[in-house]
Amino acid sequence: MKRRLGKIAAAFLVFVLTTGAATLAQAQAPTFTVLYSFMGSPDGNGPYLAALILDKAGNLYGTTNAGGTGTCSLGRIGPSPGCGTVFKLDTAGNETVLHSFTGSDGSGPAASLIMDTAGNLYGTTSSGGSASVGTVFKIDTSGNQTVLHSFAGSDGSGPDAGLIMDNAGNLYGTTSSGGSASVGTVFKIDTSGNETVLYNFKGGTDGARPEAGLIMDQAGNLYGTTLAGGTGTCSYLSSGCGTIFKLDTSGNETVLHSFTGSPGDGANPFAALILDGAGNLYGTTLAGGPGTCNFSP
């Protein structure tokens, strides 16, 4: 299904901001261009927090949290018809819906996709599937969708973040809830579609609610953040200020940092980390620091 950009009929857009090449004589002013405006149905609604990915030909790929041709009532963006989509936007601005979720195969994708060397796409849905608590899926280059894993709750629930893939093709991710203590898991899915829970968060000093995705170092160790848990005490969440953790290849978890919410620290990390060549980690926190803010609605 393809649709060219006409008039802006929805608040959700795909855009590009070009800055041009600066010279000593003159710097080119940035140019903002709307590449595509979503209509809700059948093309999708609410590309939530998911960044786009780009293939070698310049095509863009992403997800919408709602919209499409499926029938679901609630996504991350609030009440909205549709279960979400996976879409492609070519270099001419033509949108193609690669998959429209139906609920049984997943609903409410909220994270970015990843692409393997063959061009297959992989992602998560935060709900839907056989137990309605989320899925991991694959879309091949012909547009065929396969549910690689449907979460059951005991092995995790609500995979809100995206995936990473190792050199062998295994997938790794987090669930924000579920597991043995109902506060989240780290999981692996092998190339045969078998899921293994690598770590069950306990909700205490080890962390709770890993909302963000993982990164991996060259030795295969995993690093991530938890929104809650840890040794700190914060008012934003009663269950701690969050952590930065490491998971080694044997599944042993180490808390690298437990946030305190103090002016010199931070609280409640919500996003993934990045890793430099020297092994240093960088990230952000949702709250904490020296500023004073009011989160009243």
N, C-alpha and C positions, 0 to 999 in steps of 0.2 A: 504494500500500500504506500503510495507516494503522494506527497502534497508539497507544492511550492509555497514559499512565503508570500502571502498577500498582505492584507491589513493586519495590524496587531489586534488580536481578539482575545488575548489572555495575558495574564501577568507573568507567565513563565516563558523565558526566552533563552535561546542560544545566541551568544554574541561573540565578537572578536574585537580586541582593542589593539591596534597596530601603532607602533611608535616610530617606525622608520629608522633609517640610519643617520645618526648625528654626525655632522662635519664640524670642522673648526669654524667655518663661516656661519653656518645656520643649522639649527636643530629642527627637524620636522615635527609639527604638532601632531599629537595622538589623534587617531581616527577610530570612532566607535561605530560598529556595524552590527545590526541585528541579522543573524544568519537564519533564524527560524523562530516562529512564534507558535507555541502549542495551543491547540484548540480544545483539548480535553478528551474528546472522543471523535475518531478512533485512534488518534496519534499519541495520546498521553497527556498527563497533567501532573505538574509538581515535580520537576527534577530536583529533589530534596537537597541533600548535602553532597551528592555524588559528583565528583569531578569527571570531566570527559577524558577519554583516551584517544590517541591518534595512531592510525596505521601508517605504513611507509608511503602509501599513495595519497595521504592527506585527508582521508575520511575520518570523521569523528564518530565515536560510539558512546552511548550513555544509557541511563535508566530514568524512568519517571516513576514516582512513588504511587501514583494513581492513574486514572484514565485508562484508555484502551477499550477493548471490547468485552472484557470480563465483567462479572457482577460481584463487586465487593463494596462494603459500605464505609470503611474507615481505614485511613492510612496515616502516615506521619504528619501529613499536611492537614488532617482533620477530615470531617465527613466529605466524601467525594465519590462519585460513581467510578467504577473501574478498579482493577486490581494492579495496575501498573504495566509498564512496557519496557522492552529493550529496543533501542532505536539506533539507526545509522543515519548520518548526515553527510552526503557526498560533497565534493568540492564545488558543485554548482548550487548547493543549498537545497537539494532534494532530500526529504526525509523518508526513510523506509522503516516501518515497524517490523523488526526482526522477530519479535515475539510479544504477544499480548497475554499476560497471565490470567488464569481463570480461578485461582484459589486453591484448587487441588494440586496444582503444579507450582504453587507459591503465590504470594501476593505482597505488595508493598516493598519492592526493592528500594533500599535507601542508600546503597553504597556504590562506589565506582566498580567498574569491570576490570578484569585483566585479560590479556590476550597471549596465547602461546605462539610459538614460532610458526605453526601451521595456520594461524588465523582464527582458531577457535576461541570463543569468549567464555569466561567463567565469572560467576557472581553469586550473590546471596539474596534471599528475600527475608525480610524481618518477620513475616508471618506466612500463613498458608502451609500447604503440604499436608501429609496424612494426619498429622496431629495439630495442625493450625498454628504451629509455633516456629515455622521457618524452614528454609531449604537452602541447599547448595545446588547450583545448576550449571549446565554447559549448553552453549549454543554453537553448533558446528558451522562451517562455512556455507552450508546449504540452507541455514536458517532453522535447522531441526533442534528443538530443545529437549534436553534430558535432565531429569532430576537425579543428581548424583547421590543426594542424601536428604531425607526428611527427618528433622529433629523430633524427638519424642518427649522432650522435657527433662527426662532423667539424664540424657546426654547433652543437654543444652537447650536453650530457648532464646529466640530473638537474636539471630546473627545480624546485627545492625551494620557491622563493618565489612569492608571488602576482604579479599583473599590475597595471599602471596603463594608463589609456586617455587619449589626448589628445582634443581637441575634434573632431577629424576621424574619430574611431573607431579609430585605430591603437592597437595593443597593444604594450607594452614590458615586458621582463622580463630575468631573468638565468638562466644555468645554472651550477651549482656546479662542473661539470667539463666535459670535452669541449672542442671548438674546436681551433685549430691547435696549441696547446701543451698541450692536455688539462687546463687549469686553470681553465676557465670562459669564459663569453661574456656580452655584452650583446646582446640581439636585439630586433627589431621585427617585428611581423606586421601587414600592412596590411589594409584592409577586404575585399580579395579573397582573403585567406589566404596571401599571399606572405610568406615569412620572409626577413629580411635580418640578417646578423650585423653589428651596428654596431661591435663591438669584440671582439677576441680577446685575453684576458689572456696575458701572456708568462711570468708566474710569478716575475719578478724584482722590481725596484723599483716596477713599475707595479701590483703586486698579484696575488693568486691566490685562487681559490675564493670568488666572490661568493655567499654563502649567502642573503643578504637581498634584498628587492625594491628597487625604485627609487622616487625621487620626481622631479618635474619642476617647474622654475620657469616663470614666465610667458613667458620667451623660448624655451622648448623645450629648455633644457639639462637633462641627466639627472644625478642624484647618487646615489651608493650607497657601499657598504662591501665590502671583501674581508676574509675571515677570516684570510688569510695573505698572504705577500708583503710588499713594502715594504723599507725599509732597516734596520728593527730586527731584533734577535736575541732570540728568546724560547724558553723551554724547553717551553712547552705545545705549540708546533708548531715543527718544525725549519726550516720554510720562511718564517720571518718573522713579524712581530707584527700584520700587517694594515694596511689603508689606508682612507682616505676619498678618493673620487675624484669627478671631474666629467667628463662627456662632453658636448662641445658638439654643435651641430646638424650639424657636418661630420664627426663621429665622432672628433675629437681628444680624447684622454684627458689630464687633468691630475690628478696626485696632490696633493690639498689638504693631506693630513696622512698621515704614515707613523708608526704607533705604535711605541713603544720598549719598553713594558712597565715603565717606571720608575714610582716612586711617584707622581710628578706627572702621569702620562700614562695608560696603560692598554694593553691588548693584545687582539687577536683579536675585533673587533666582529662580532657574529652577527646583529644586528637592523637594520632599516631606519632611516633618518634621518627627521627632520621639519624643516620650513623655516618660519621666521617671516616676517612681512611686511617685515622689514628685510633679509632675505636671510641671516640667521644659521642655521646648521645645528646640530641637537641629536641626540645618540645615546648609545648605551651600548656597553661592551666586556664581553666574556665573562670576561676575565682582566686581570691587571695591577693597578696601583694599590698603595697602601701596605700592604694586608693580606697576611697569609701564610696560605695555605690548602693543604690536602692533598687531591688529587684521587684518592687511592688507592681502588680499588673495595672 
